[in-house]
Amino acid sequence: MTKPKYEQIQAELLTRIQNGTYPEGSVIPKELDLAENFNVSRPTVRQAIEALVNAGYLERKRRVGTRVRQTKLAQEFTHVIRNFDSEMAQNG
C-alpha cells in the first residue's frame, strides 16, 4: 500500500533537511512552489509542512517564511546529580 502524498512530501523534505539541501536556519521554498514541484495541491504541501513543524524540524515565521529549525542541544543538567568522582569517571 502506498503512502499518502503528504507523507511522501514530508519524507522528501525531511531528507532534504538531513542531507543539507535545506541547512539549519534556511527558508524552505514557498508552499506554492513546492506544490508545483511535487505536482500536488497547496493543502497537501501544507499538511506535510505542518507535520514537520509539529515534529520540530521546521518553524513558521510570519513575513519570513518557513525555516529549518536549529537542532537542540542536549541538556545534561536535567540528569540526576551524582558526586564529582562518579561524574568524571562516566565522562572519562
Backbone hydrogen bonds, N-H to C=O, Kabsch-Sander energy under -0.5 kcal/mol:
donor,donor_aa,acceptor,acceptor_aa,energy
7,E,4,P,-0.5
8,Q,4,P,-1.8
9,I,5,K,-2.5
10,Q,6,Y,-2.6
11,A,7,E,-2.4
12,E,8,Q,-2.1
13,L,9,I,-2.8
14,L,10,Q,-2.4
15,T,11,A,-2.1
16,R,12,E,-2.1
17,I,13,L,-2.0
18,Q,14,L,-2.6
19,N,15,T,-2.3
20,G,17,I,-0.8
21,T,16,R,-1.3
22,Y,16,R,-1.9
25,G,68,V,-2.5
26,S,23,P,-2.1
28,I,66,T,-2.8
34,L,30,K,-2.6
35,A,31,E,-2.9
36,E,32,L,-2.0
37,N,33,D,-2.5
38,F,34,L,-2.8
39,N,35,A,-0.8
40,V,35,A,-2.2
45,V,41,S,-1.5
46,R,42,R,-2.8
47,Q,43,P,-2.1
48,A,44,T,-1.7
49,I,45,V,-2.6
50,E,46,R,-2.7
51,A,47,Q,-1.7
52,L,48,A,-1.5
53,V,49,I,-2.3
54,N,50,E,-2.6
55,A,51,A,-1.5
56,G,53,V,-1.1
57,Y,52,L,-2.4
58,L,52,L,-1.2
59,E,67,R,-2.4
61,K,65,G,-2.2
64,V,61,K,-1.8
65,G,61,K,-2.7
67,R,59,E,-2.9
67,R,65,G,-0.6
68,V,26,S,-2.3
69,R,57,Y,-2.4
69,R,67,R,-0.5
76,E,74,A,-1.0
78,T,75,Q,-1.0
79,H,76,E,-1.4
87,E,83,N,-2.0
88,M,84,F,-2.5
89,A,85,D,-2.2
90,Q,86,S,-2.0
91,N,87,E,-2.0
92,G,88,M,-0.7
